[in-house]
Amino acid sequence: MMAVKKKFPYRAAVVACNGDCPASAGFRCSYGCVGCGNCAAVCKFGAISLNANGVAEVDEERCIACGMCVKICPQQVIRIHECANSIVVKCSNQDKGKEAREVCAASCIGCGICERTCTAEAVKVIENCAKIREEDCLSCGMCAVKCPRGAIMDLRGIL
């Protein structure tokens, strides 16, 4: 497929699962990526692949935000993200703290540190998992820096 020139700010898919619990493991997060590969198969631009743990990852440079992966994901962990904001929650786990810690080394435990840290009030813990309202986020990254579990990340790898 031919590459598509993107206008800034552009959009791309993001997987709300950090991949620290292998999809092939018997004891894993029931909210995360299951490694079925449907998203990779449906992507006409080769923007999605499965990592070493069998979890979907998006190549932002190749993704045109067509949304096909969002529609086909059985776990609904893929969404279209405004790429001007590089701060994302890479977790979908809704289990409470102890249970979340047992299934994933980097799952959100709903502690609320990110919510209290955010000066823009863009982060809220809903159903034991942090959510970022992109339209309010300043991309300062303080929530990512303060997250004790590493569930909030900077897609650019700066923080």
ChimeraX attribute file (.defattr): number of C-alpha atoms within 10 A of each C-alpha:
attribute: neighborCount
match mode: 1-to-1
recipient: residues
	/A:1	6
	/A:2	6
	/A:3	10
	/A:4	11
	/A:5	9
	/A:6	11
	/A:7	7
	/A:8	9
	/A:9	9
	/A:10	16
	/A:11	19
	/A:12	20
	/A:13	25
	/A:14	27
	/A:15	27
	/A:16	23
	/A:17	25
	/A:18	24
	/A:19	26
	/A:20	16
	/A:21	24
	/A:22	22
	/A:23	23
	/A:24	13
	/A:25	12
	/A:26	9
	/A:27	12
	/A:28	18
	/A:29	26
	/A:30	14
	/A:31	16
	/A:32	28
	/A:33	30
	/A:34	23
	/A:35	21
	/A:36	17
	/A:37	18
	/A:38	15
	/A:39	26
	/A:40	22
	/A:41	13
	/A:42	14
	/A:43	18
	/A:44	15
	/A:45	16
	/A:46	15
	/A:47	20
	/A:48	25
	/A:49	18
	/A:50	18
	/A:51	14
	/A:52	10
	/A:53	14
	/A:54	19
	/A:55	23
	/A:56	28
	/A:57	22
	/A:58	20
	/A:59	14
	/A:60	17
	/A:61	12
	/A:62	17
	/A:63	24
	/A:64	20
	/A:65	19
	/A:66	15
	/A:67	16
	/A:68	16
	/A:69	26
	/A:70	19
	/A:71	13
	/A:72	16
	/A:73	20
	/A:74	14
	/A:75	15
	/A:76	16
	/A:77	21
	/A:78	26
	/A:79	17
	/A:80	17
	/A:81	18
	/A:82	18
	/A:83	19
	/A:84	13
	/A:85	21
	/A:86	19
	/A:87	26
	/A:88	25
	/A:89	25
	/A:90	25
	/A:91	29
	/A:92	27
	/A:93	27
	/A:94	22
	/A:95	21
	/A:96	15
	/A:97	16
	/A:98	9
	/A:99	14
	/A:100	21
	/A:101	17
	/A:102	14
	/A:103	20
	/A:104	21
	/A:105	15
	/A:106	21
	/A:107	32
	/A:108	29
	/A:109	25
	/A:110	21
	/A:111	17
	/A:112	18
	/A:113	17
	/A:114	26
	/A:115	20
	/A:116	13
	/A:117	18
	/A:118	20
	/A:119	14
	/A:120	13
	/A:121	15
	/A:122	19
	/A:123	23
	/A:124	19
	/A:125	18
	/A:126	11
	/A:127	14
	/A:128	19
	/A:129	23
	/A:130	27
	/A:131	20
	/A:132	20
	/A:133	12
	/A:134	18
	/A:135	9
	/A:136	12
	/A:137	18
	/A:138	17
	/A:139	17
	/A:140	16
	/A:141	22
	/A:142	16
	/A:143	29
	/A:144	23
	/A:145	16
	/A:146	15
	/A:147	21
	/A:148	16
	/A:149	16
	/A:150	18
	/A:151	23
	/A:152	28
	/A:153	21
	/A:154	19
	/A:155	16
	/A:156	10
	/A:157	8
	/A:158	8
	/A:159	12
